Amino acid sequence: MKGIILAGGLGTRLRPLTLVTNKHLLPVYDKPMIYYPIQCLLNAGIRDILIVTGGEHAGDFLKLLKNGKHLGIRHLEYAYQEGEGGIADALKLAEEFADGGKICVVLGDNIIEGNIKRAAGAFFTQASGAKLLLKEVPDPERFGVARFEGEPPGGRIVEIIEKPKKPPSHYAVTGIYFYDQDVFGMCKQLKPSGRGELEITDVNNAYLQRGDLTYEILEGWWTDAGQFESLHRACTYVAEGGANHAESVVGKS
């Protein structure tokens, strides 16, 4: 299985910091933000990684990561996204890299306490489809939210709603996704949402309608780091040692 980290966007919610660098290169405690999704993939045994980025600071990733060998990456590639087309639009750039195999997609501002090794193993044996990692959060209206028939973890997802004003549950879809090769065809068929973007929620609902979408509840804490409040929270979690519960691969001397 190959890993894809989506690290584009303008980071407008973190301005003025992102006027001088890409959001995913900002520090989260003692490491650049991009190190954490890399560590997430490496801890799951995924060592072939593509980073999709964009904007005027894209070259800074190469300065920091080089070919990735010093971080434990076996093979590292980069792709450049033009404009602001959304997550599903960025994912389309990974089709050649995926080469017909299964992929794990991680949003570049997602930081977790534990690891996804168990979920990766389960998806490796899943015949087809997609797998999502969910997490119960106090502010689900900020995310894609799962509506269930029955209670999780045994309940069945019947719909995923993007940023609902009245969330049907407190279970958010984290920025960690597993997909089979059909995801690229689905992305190509999408139409822009009201935000003018190709929404990954529409992809997930397409798998749901097809009947081969599974999910797991992510253990340990999880946060994004895409705004000042969540960036501060991520720094606090890591500084207090929460991230040490996961095997630390990236950043070792």
N, C-alpha and C positions, 0 to 999 in steps of 0.2 A: 504494500500500500504506500502511496506517495502523499506528501503533505503540501498544502497550499496555505500560505499566510497572506491575507488581504490587508495591505498596509497603505492604501491610497487615501484619497480625500484631502480636503483643505484644512480640516481641523478648526473650523470657524468657532466652535464653542470653547476653544482653548487659546484664542487670540488675546493678547498680542504675542504669546509665546510661539505660536505656529507661523508667525510672519517671517521667522528666521530659520525655522527647521521643520521637518516633517513631524507630525504628532507622535508617531511611533518611535521616534528617536529621543523623545523627552525622557528624563530620568524617572524611574519608579524606585525610590530609595537609592540603592547603590548600583543599579544596572539600567541600561537603556530599555525602554518599554518593549522593543522588538525581541529582546532576549527571552522574555517570558513565554510567548507563543512558540518560539523555537524550542525552549525547554519542554513545553507541553508535548510537542511532537516527538522529541528525542526520548522522553521518558516512556512513550508508547512504542518505542522501537522503530519509529519512522525517521529515516535518515536521508531520504531524497526529498528535497524541499524546493518549492518555487515561491518567491516573494513577488507579489503584484503590488506595484506602487505607482506613483504619478506625481505631477507637480514639478516645481522648479528645484526641489531639494532631493529628487530621486537619486541622484548620484551619490548622496551622502551615505546611502545604504552600502554601496560598494566600498567606500572608505572604511566603514565600521566592520562589515562582515567579511569582506574580501571573498574568498571561495568557500568559507565556512569550515574549512578543515580544522582550524584551531578550536572550534566549538563542538566538534564531534559530528558535523554534517558530512555525509559521504558525497553528496552531489547537490550543489546549490545553483539555481537559475533565477533570473530576474525577468519580469515582464512589466511593460509600461502601459498604464491605462490613461487614455486621453479623456479629459472632461470628467464630469461627475454623473456617471450613469447608474450608480448603485452597486450593491453587492453582487447581484446576479450578472450584471454587465461585466464586472471585473472578473468573475469566475469564468466567463467565456474564453478569456485569454489563456486559460490553463488546459485547454483541450488537447493540444499537441503534447504537452508535458505529461498529462495523465496517461496517454498512449493506450486507451481502452481499458485501463484498470480502475480499481476502486481508489477513492481519495478521501482524505480527511482535510476539511477546510476549517481554519481558525482565523477569526478576526484579530487583527494585530493589536487591538487594545484590550483583549481579554486576558485576565490573570486569574489563575485558580490556585487553590491550596494543595489539592491532591494531584492525581494524574488520571489519564483516560485509558490506561492500558487495558483494563477489563472491557471497556466499551469497544475499543479497537479490535480486541480479540473476538468479541461477539459479532461485530460487523463483518469481520473477515470470513466468518463461517455463514453469514446471512446470504441466502441465495441471490437476492437482488434487492433493489430499493434504496432506502435511506434510513439513517438513524440520527435522532436528535438527542442532545443532552439538555435536560431541563433543570431549573433551580427555583426553589420557592423564594420569592423576594417581597419586600414590603412595598415596592413601588412598581407593580407590573405594568402600569400604563405607559411606562417608558419603552417597553419591549414588545416583541411578538409574544402572545400569550396563548396557551393551550386551553381549549374547552374540552372537558372530559365527559364521557359517559361512565359513571362509576368514579371512585376515588383512586388517585394515584397512590402507590405505583402500579396497582393492578388494573386501574381503569383504562379505558380506551380513549385515545384522542379522537375527537370528531371534527374539530376545526381549530385552525390557528388564526388568530386575529392580530393584525398589526396595530400596535399602540392604541388599544381600545380605551375609550373614555370610561366605560364601565366594564372592567376586566371580569371575565367569567371564572377566573381562578387566579391564584397568586403564583402560578408556575410559568416562569419566563423561559423562552427559548434562548439559551445561551449562544454565544457566537462560536460554537463548536459543532460542526456538522460532518456526517459521513454520507457519501453518495456513491452510487454506481455510475457507470459510463453514460447512462441515459440523461444525466443532469445537464449535459451540454446541449442536447436537443431541446430539452425543456426551456433552458435559458434563451435559446434562439427564438422560441415561439412566444415569449412573453411580450406583453404590451406595457408601455410605461404607465405607472400609477399616477395619481393626482399630484404626486411630488415630482413627477418627471423622471422617475427612476425605475429600473427593473428590480422588483422586490423579491428577495429570497423567500419571503413568506409565501408568495405565489408558487414558487418551486416546491416548497414543503407541502403545501396543500395539494399540489398535483400528485405527489407521491402518496399522500393520504387517500386521495380519491382512487388511486390505482390499487391501493390495498397492501402496500409493502413498506409502510413507514413504521418504524419502531422507535422506542425512546428508553432512556434511562435517566434516573435522577442523579445529578452530579453530587458527589460527596465532598464535604469540606466547603469552605467559603469560595465564592466567585464574585468577581466584580469586573465591570468594564472600567476604562480609565479615559473616557472620551470627553469629560467635562471636569471642571475644577473640583467639584465635590467628590466625584468618583475617583479622580486622580489622587486626591488627598487620602481617600479611604484606602486605595491600593497601596500607597506608600506606607500608611499606618499598619496595614495588615502584614506587609513584608517586613517592616522594621521591627514589629513585635514578634517576629519569628514564625508566623503562620506558614510561610512558604517553605520553611525547613522540613515540614512534614512530607514534602515531595522530594524525591531524589534529585539533588542539584547537579545537573550535568553542565549547563552553560555557566561560564564565568569562573570555572576552576583554573587555577594557575598551573 
